Amino acid sequence: MTSADKPPYIIGITGGSASGKTFFMKSLIESFDTDEITRISQDNYYRPIHEIPRDENGIENFDLPETIDHHLFAEHIAVLRAGREVHQKEYTFNNPNIVPETLIFKPRPIIIVEGIFVFYFPEIARLIDLKIFVDAKEHVKIKRRIIRDNNERGYDLDDVLYRWENHVAPTYDKFIQPLKSEADIIINNNRRFETGLEVLVGFLRGKLNEQNGNFHN
């Protein structure tokens, strides 16, 4: 361990696609110094594009648990927990306009583990100390998904709506929403989340104080 007293405190953040998890996490990360917190995302642990299952129309379905290399994801979280840094190639969702980078995740006193399936996989869920579910209404999520998938993945409106109806919504109903009851904190993110963020930041600062400055990189 790299901490003399305690391992890192691991936060798992999940929620439906486009619930605003990323914006919430950025706000959370910005509330701490860079040497206090690290984020590791499920988005960089998708399997190669040729291993992604296709639906009956031949469209890749990224919204299934089997698309994630969850064994490697869990292994890397455990490595961070043990105080060692992790290297992982960025996943670009087959976007030809993005040159993938080698991402470096450093062990910090607080580690954010993020993704729609982080509560679903037992080997990941058992590493999490605090489970957070970011929630939003359906119409809010669809709007956010349209904007994100157009900007980041190059999908047009028809593609986004097709994937939402055939991939995203069924996955939420089957794999994500049923695990909402396991969350320690639910962040309602239809418009604003400042109150929930403030409570969480205060709690985590208490956890940092408990470590008494004994965590070293």
Sequence and secondary structure as in RCSB ss.txt:
>XXXX:A:sequence
MTSADKPPYIIGITGGSASGKTFFMKSLIESFDTDEITRISQDNYYRPIHEIPRDENGIENFDLPETIDHHLFAE
HIAVLRAGREVHQKEYTFNNPNIVPETLIFKPRPIIIVEGIFVFYFPEIARLIDLKIFVDAKEHVKIKRRIIRDN
NERGYDLDDVLYRWENHVAPTYDKFIQPLKSEADIIINNNRRFETGLEVLVGFLRGKLNEQNGNFHN
>XXXX:A:secstr
  BSS   EEEEEEESTTSSHHHHHHHHHTTS TTTEEEEEGGGGB  GGGS B TTS B   SGGGB HHHHHH
HHHHHHTT  EEEE   TT TT    EEEE   SEEEEE TTTTTSHHHHTT SEEEEEE  HHHHHHHHHHHHH
HHH   HHHHHHHIIIIIHHHIIIIIGGGGGG SEEEE SS  HHHHHHHHHHHHHHHHHTTT B  
